[in-house]
Amino acid sequence: MRRPKNPLDELSRRQYVQAIVAASVAGAAGCTGDGDDTTEPSGNGDENGTGNGDENGTGNGTENGGGQQPVTDEFTVVDNNVPEQADMSTWQTGDRSTGKNWMTELSSARTQGLNIIIDGHTYSMPHVDGVEEVSIPAFITDYTAEPPYDMYNTYNQDMYYWDEETPIDAEARVEHDYVYYGYDGLIFNADESFKSEAVEQYRHHFWYEDGTRRLTPRNSNAPSGESELPDNGTNAYVMETDTVEGIAQTEAMPEHPGYTTPYAERYADAANTDETTTITDDLNGDRISMPRLANEGWGGGPYKLESGDDVSGTDALLHLRDNHPNNHIDVPKLRIRFATEDRAQVMRARGLVDLENGVLPMDTGNVNRNAVPDYTQEIARWLQIGGDNLIFNFNNKHLGRLWVRRAAVAAIDWNQVGANGWGPEVSEANPHHIGVLESVAEGNFSQDFLDQMYTYPIEADQELAAEWMRKAGYEKQGGSWVGPDGDSPDWDLTFNSGEAAWIGGVQTVMANLEDFGLGVTLDGNAWDTYTSRLEPPDYDYDIGLQWANFQTITGAYNDNGAWWSNPMLSGSPNTSPYFELGDDDEVDGLGRPVENVPLPSEVGSIEAPEGAYKVPDSIPGGAETYDMLDVTEGLREPGVSIDQVRERARVPARYFNYYLPNFVFHSYYNGVYGNVKDFNFPPADHEIWGSTKEYGSRNYSVIAGMPQLKYDESYPDPPADHRS
């Protein structure tokens, strides 16, 4: 059925455009691109509105109330892709889907922590005259978590794909999910049931496996009956993040059923795994080019590729849809320029990009305040849910010693590590050392509790580090620390050599530790080799540098040993699967204590006997003993409230603070910078910035409609120093 035409759409958009310019015609104080102090906008008539329109807004289209034309009607962004090679399929096997995030519907907004906001969330509009706030439509309008297993999403009945005939609904989601089910090779896996259904056209039900197969297998050849992997389910804290698809807000829209349904039907008819493999090979090769996406109408979002002719070898031009429910967007065109990263850097430096993710440093990096035009300005920056940590392998005989790990941390200048790697304006050393990023710590624990935790030195404190090495039983001989057995530490520091920021960071770690008298060898490798170093059961490293992008405390305080999850407990040292701890495992795969783990009775204390190894024999002042596997599983216990999860999470926070299995040393600042000459943006403290799960907010803010047209080219002077 073709989407019903909304007769209010055109009117509401025009009324909105007229309302927002009521006060813009007088211009704004500041500098212009020519350096003048102020600019009197041309063509606006006098203050009584006697020019090309009147102050009450009798213009039309993109004209403002005074009859002016906007500075430009086209918003330009840049992405790294080659249109002739682009593949917009969810299941593309290369790296050619970049740019798709501009052609999608939003699923939600998500501020740091668990504040999930869905359809109808409102934002104030202080950068728009005459409009106090707007409501942002998303394709999910409501969600329900019913612990311990079930989750429901309600889909927006006003959301359609570009073809204007196919709704983005629960049925589209189920087709998408079933293709994934087949693609992942699960149809003939007796232990994996399909856990997705449309209970109504716009009501999606999905669940954790509870030990039974709730649905009759769609493929009649697939196993039926009870699953062999029962699961007790979980609680509302864990389910909250999963209810809104669990991925970035611009990556959650299901693929168009015109693409997924034929593959879902083939998977449902497959007789065996050989046939599903053939289907998967076909799916991998079934490219959705940009012209195909446009001509089939398979995209989504407020901006649309109207035809394949709108895609060239260098860019794609999208037009604002007339019938989209987000009717406060007033920029008619969105141009995606495609360029290599080197070329994109040149475009950013020349001010040819209207919005970009990242901070705009004063004088470091290829794109900085001193290199860009005055009208390219940093709009906002915030502490992002992103950062890095060092992982210590307790199986190394030196790192297995508690005081040695502490000494290594104290000997490093973490501000210097961040500045030399990620940049002084991007890296912020974490003041609380409990195994999570600062934004996650502050979002889940009280300030009183955080203040009780021990704070390790942020700047190198070699005197304290030397005291701790002596407590470990080491002596300094000829500039190097020598252990009780006569050996000196010489650690391999493993990192991904493909990450440029990591290189400067690990070089600083090595320099600091060697200056203190601890030997370090850098072990930089490309992605495949790097990840193989981290994998169980070998854990082929002494110290590893890895990201620490836990969204929640249950993500950080976990006992799943898969290398990519970077958990508190790394899985079993004894049995396969190595990523699962067993009830009898006294330590995990990295030698970290699991059973009968003492923590000081005094919260925040780091007291330990001299020479303490993996588990101190006794703790001065008394101790409480925990089974850390029980503790981590307790965070996921069904029936536990969100407040109870946070209360229970204090134990693993203390475990991190005391034992230092990992050291989460910094968080990233992220931000956005853009063209303030041609567009109005929300102010730096606006709630939209940093409200998404993505590493930046450019896609989300543009699709939400935050950048707005301007009708004069005035703009404020750029700040002399962002750091002031």
Secondary structure, 3 states (H helix, E strand, C coil): CCCCCCCHHHHHHHHHHHHHCCCHHHCCCCECCCCCCCCCCCCCCCCCCCCCCCCCCCCCCCCCCCCCCCCCCEEEEEECCCCCCCCCCCCCCCCCCCCHHHCCCCCCEECCCCCEECCCEEEECCCCCCCCEEEECCCEEEEEEECCCEEEEEECCCCECCCCCCECCHHHHHHHHHHHHHHCCCCCCCCCCCCEEEEECCEEEEECCCCCCCCCCCCCCCCCCCCCCCCCCCCHHHHHHHHCCCCCCCCCCCCCHHHHHHHHHHHHHCCCHHHHHHHHHHHHHCCCCHHHHHHHCCCCCCEECCCHHHECCCEEEEEECCCCCCCCCCCCEEEEEECCHHHHHHHHHCCCCCEEECCCCCCCCCCCCCCCCCCEEEEEEEEEEEEEEEEECCCCCCCCCHHHHHHHHHCCCHHHHHHHHCCCCCEEECCCCCCCCHHHHHHHCCHHHHHHCCCCCCCCCHHHHHHHHHHCCCEEECCEEECCCCCCCEEEEEEECCCHHHHHHHHHHHHHHHHHCCEEEEEEECHHHHHHHHCCCCCCCCEEEEECCCCCHHHHCCCECCHHHCCCCCCCCCCCCCCECCCCCCECCCCCECCCEEEECCCCCCCCCCCCCCCCCCCCCCEEEECHHHHHHHCCCCCCCHHHHHHHCHHHHHHHHHHCCEEEEEEEEEEEEEECCCEECCCCCCCCCCCCCCCCCHHHHHHHCCCEECCCCCECCCCCCCCC
